[in-house]
Amino acid sequence: MPGLFSNLDAIYLICSPSRDNVGLRIDGALGDQKEWISFIGFMTTDLYTTATDDSLELSWNQPYSLFLMRGEYDPEDYGYDPEDNTQRVLYWNTGSIFPTVVLRIIDVSCSLGDCEYNLGGDAYVSPLRCRKNLKDLYPRKVTYFKEEDVVNYDT
């Protein structure tokens, strides 16, 4: 998103759930570490203020399932298993006006004048083009949660 997060070595993929959603799950897997990638991770932010609420760096050579939730909702109600070490939780602050999740990739090859993952970041890039260019760095699946999607019921 040009101008919002200025960093010539970075790629930012931004997703915002609708106001009807209480959270989302992002599934993916990173393969072998790329020497030109110095950081890859997710952050939750309120796009209204651009304040970062929560963040984490992904690990190479392992799958991940991230549950990104509004602060007042329990991810375990939506399938999160705290015993599963591939699952992690990020939260938005309860008062977030425009909750947004950002996949941040710091690609140092850009500083060297030869961006490995050049998406033409000065304008909107379609998800299809992102998936094609980023290959295994692009998440495999995104699932949105509504309040009524609770999967664990207390008896």
BELBEL-V53612 format. One record per residue. N is the residue number from 1. RES is the residue in three letters. SS is DSSP state (2 for helix, 1 for strand, 0 for the rest). PSI is psi in degrees with one decimal (999 if undefined). BURIAL is b if it has 24 or more other C-alpha atoms within 12 Angstrom, else e. Layout:
n:N res:RES ss:SS psi:PSI burial:BURIAL
n:N res:RES ss:SS psi:PSI burial:BURIAL
This chain:
n:1 res:MET ss:0 psi:98.3 burial:b
n:2 res:PRO ss:0 psi:135.8 burial:e
n:3 res:GLY ss:0 psi:-22.9 burial:e
n:4 res:LEU ss:0 psi:-49.9 burial:e
n:5 res:PHE ss:0 psi:99.4 burial:b
n:6 res:SER ss:0 psi:118.1 burial:e
n:7 res:ASN ss:0 psi:112.4 burial:e
n:8 res:LEU ss:0 psi:-22.1 burial:b
n:9 res:ASP ss:0 psi:12.7 burial:b
n:10 res:ALA ss:1 psi:148.5 burial:b
n:11 res:ILE ss:1 psi:130.2 burial:b
n:12 res:TYR ss:1 psi:118.3 burial:b
n:13 res:LEU ss:1 psi:124.2 burial:b
n:14 res:ILE ss:1 psi:134.4 burial:b
n:15 res:CYS ss:1 psi:133.9 burial:b
n:16 res:SER ss:0 psi:123.8 burial:b
n:17 res:PRO ss:0 psi:157.6 burial:b
n:18 res:SER ss:0 psi:166.0 burial:e
n:19 res:ARG ss:0 psi:-14.0 burial:e
n:20 res:ASP ss:0 psi:-13.0 burial:e
n:21 res:ASN ss:1 psi:143.1 burial:b
n:22 res:VAL ss:1 psi:-10.5 burial:b
n:23 res:GLY ss:1 psi:-173.6 burial:b
n:24 res:LEU ss:1 psi:163.5 burial:b
n:25 res:ARG ss:1 psi:132.3 burial:b
n:26 res:ILE ss:1 psi:123.4 burial:b
n:27 res:ASP ss:1 psi:139.4 burial:b
n:28 res:GLY ss:1 psi:-175.9 burial:b
n:29 res:ALA ss:1 psi:133.8 burial:b
n:30 res:LEU ss:1 psi:138.3 burial:b
n:31 res:GLY ss:0 psi:-141.2 burial:e
n:32 res:ASP ss:0 psi:145.1 burial:e
n:33 res:GLN ss:0 psi:135.5 burial:e
n:34 res:LYS ss:0 psi:124.5 burial:e
n:35 res:GLU ss:0 psi:-24.2 burial:e
n:36 res:TRP ss:0 psi:-7.5 burial:e
n:37 res:ILE ss:1 psi:112.7 burial:b
n:38 res:SER ss:1 psi:-16.1 burial:e
n:39 res:PHE ss:1 psi:138.4 burial:b
n:40 res:ILE ss:1 psi:128.0 burial:b
n:41 res:GLY ss:1 psi:178.6 burial:b
n:42 res:PHE ss:1 psi:152.4 burial:b
n:43 res:MET ss:1 psi:147.5 burial:b
n:44 res:THR ss:1 psi:141.9 burial:b
n:45 res:THR ss:1 psi:160.1 burial:b
n:46 res:ASP ss:1 psi:105.5 burial:b
n:47 res:LEU ss:0 psi:-23.2 burial:b
n:48 res:TYR ss:0 psi:-38.0 burial:e
n:49 res:THR ss:0 psi:-12.8 burial:e
n:50 res:THR ss:0 psi:14.3 burial:b
n:51 res:ALA ss:1 psi:132.7 burial:b
n:52 res:THR ss:1 psi:128.6 burial:b
n:53 res:ASP ss:1 psi:-41.1 burial:b
n:54 res:ASP ss:1 psi:157.3 burial:b
n:55 res:SER ss:1 psi:161.6 burial:b
n:56 res:LEU ss:1 psi:152.3 burial:b
n:57 res:GLU ss:1 psi:137.8 burial:e
n:58 res:LEU ss:0 psi:155.7 burial:b
n:59 res:SER ss:0 psi:142.6 burial:b
n:60 res:TRP ss:0 psi:156.8 burial:e
n:61 res:ASN ss:0 psi:38.6 burial:e
n:62 res:GLN ss:1 psi:150.6 burial:e
n:63 res:PRO ss:1 psi:162.4 burial:b
n:64 res:TYR ss:1 psi:149.4 burial:b
n:65 res:SER ss:1 psi:112.9 burial:b
n:66 res:LEU ss:1 psi:129.2 burial:b
n:67 res:PHE ss:1 psi:115.9 burial:b
n:68 res:LEU ss:1 psi:111.4 burial:b
n:69 res:MET ss:1 psi:148.9 burial:b
n:70 res:ARG ss:1 psi:145.6 burial:b
n:71 res:GLY ss:0 psi:-26.2 burial:e
n:72 res:GLU ss:0 psi:5.1 burial:e
n:73 res:TYR ss:0 psi:143.3 burial:b
n:74 res:ASP ss:0 psi:118.3 burial:b
n:75 res:PRO ss:2 psi:-25.6 burial:b
n:76 res:GLU ss:2 psi:-26.6 burial:b
n:77 res:ASP ss:2 psi:-11.4 burial:b
n:78 res:TYR ss:2 psi:19.4 burial:b
n:79 res:GLY ss:0 psi:-1.5 burial:b
n:80 res:TYR ss:0 psi:133.5 burial:b
n:81 res:ASP ss:0 psi:107.0 burial:e
n:82 res:PRO ss:0 psi:-15.6 burial:e
n:83 res:GLU ss:0 psi:-14.7 burial:e
n:84 res:ASP ss:0 psi:111.5 burial:e
n:85 res:ASN ss:0 psi:-2.5 burial:e
n:86 res:THR ss:0 psi:-8.6 burial:b
n:87 res:GLN ss:1 psi:138.6 burial:b
n:88 res:ARG ss:1 psi:162.2 burial:b
n:89 res:VAL ss:1 psi:135.5 burial:b
n:90 res:LEU ss:1 psi:146.7 burial:b
n:91 res:TYR ss:1 psi:152.4 burial:b
n:92 res:TRP ss:1 psi:147.8 burial:b
n:93 res:ASN ss:0 psi:147.0 burial:b
n:94 res:THR ss:0 psi:-36.4 burial:e
n:95 res:GLY ss:0 psi:10.4 burial:e
n:96 res:SER ss:0 psi:129.8 burial:b
n:97 res:ILE ss:0 psi:-41.3 burial:e
n:98 res:PHE ss:0 psi:74.9 burial:b
n:99 res:PRO ss:1 psi:133.2 burial:b
n:100 res:THR ss:1 psi:146.1 burial:b
n:101 res:VAL ss:1 psi:139.6 burial:b
n:102 res:VAL ss:1 psi:125.2 burial:b
n:103 res:LEU ss:1 psi:118.7 burial:b
n:104 res:ARG ss:1 psi:122.2 burial:b
n:105 res:ILE ss:1 psi:117.1 burial:b
n:106 res:ILE ss:1 psi:110.5 burial:b
n:107 res:ASP ss:1 psi:97.3 burial:b
n:108 res:VAL ss:2 psi:-11.6 burial:b
n:109 res:SER ss:2 psi:-23.1 burial:e
n:110 res:CYS ss:2 psi:-37.0 burial:b
n:111 res:SER ss:0 psi:-26.6 burial:e
n:112 res:LEU ss:0 psi:2.5 burial:e
n:113 res:GLY ss:0 psi:11.3 burial:e
n:114 res:ASP ss:0 psi:75.5 burial:e
n:115 res:CYS ss:0 psi:123.0 burial:b
n:116 res:GLU ss:0 psi:-40.5 burial:b
n:117 res:TYR ss:0 psi:71.0 burial:b
n:118 res:ASN ss:0 psi:110.1 burial:b
n:119 res:LEU ss:0 psi:5.1 burial:b
n:120 res:GLY ss:0 psi:52.4 burial:e
n:121 res:GLY ss:0 psi:11.3 burial:b
n:122 res:ASP ss:0 psi:6.5 burial:e
n:123 res:ALA ss:0 psi:172.6 burial:e
n:124 res:TYR ss:0 psi:135.9 burial:e
n:125 res:VAL ss:0 psi:129.9 burial:e
n:126 res:SER ss:0 psi:152.8 burial:e
n:127 res:PRO ss:2 psi:-36.6 burial:e
n:128 res:LEU ss:2 psi:-43.7 burial:e
n:129 res:ARG ss:2 psi:-39.8 burial:e
n:130 res:CYS ss:2 psi:-48.9 burial:b
n:131 res:ARG ss:2 psi:-43.6 burial:e
n:132 res:LYS ss:2 psi:-44.1 burial:e
n:133 res:ASN ss:2 psi:-35.0 burial:e
n:134 res:LEU ss:2 psi:-16.5 burial:b
n:135 res:LYS ss:2 psi:-119.5 burial:e
n:136 res:ASP ss:2 psi:-7.0 burial:b
n:137 res:LEU ss:2 psi:-20.5 burial:b
n:138 res:TYR ss:0 psi:135.1 burial:b
n:139 res:PRO ss:0 psi:148.1 burial:b
n:140 res:ARG ss:0 psi:-33.4 burial:e
n:141 res:LYS ss:1 psi:141.5 burial:e
n:142 res:VAL ss:1 psi:127.8 burial:e
n:143 res:THR ss:1 psi:127.4 burial:b
n:144 res:TYR ss:1 psi:143.7 burial:b
n:145 res:PHE ss:1 psi:134.7 burial:b
n:146 res:LYS ss:1 psi:162.2 burial:e
n:147 res:GLU ss:2 psi:-37.1 burial:e
n:148 res:GLU ss:2 psi:-1.5 burial:e
n:149 res:ASP ss:2 psi:12.9 burial:e
n:150 res:VAL ss:0 psi:131.8 burial:e
n:151 res:VAL ss:0 psi:-20.6 burial:e
n:152 res:ASN ss:0 psi:121.3 burial:e
n:153 res:TYR ss:0 psi:130.2 burial:e
n:154 res:ASP ss:0 psi:136.8 burial:e
n:155 res:THR ss:0 psi:999 burial:e
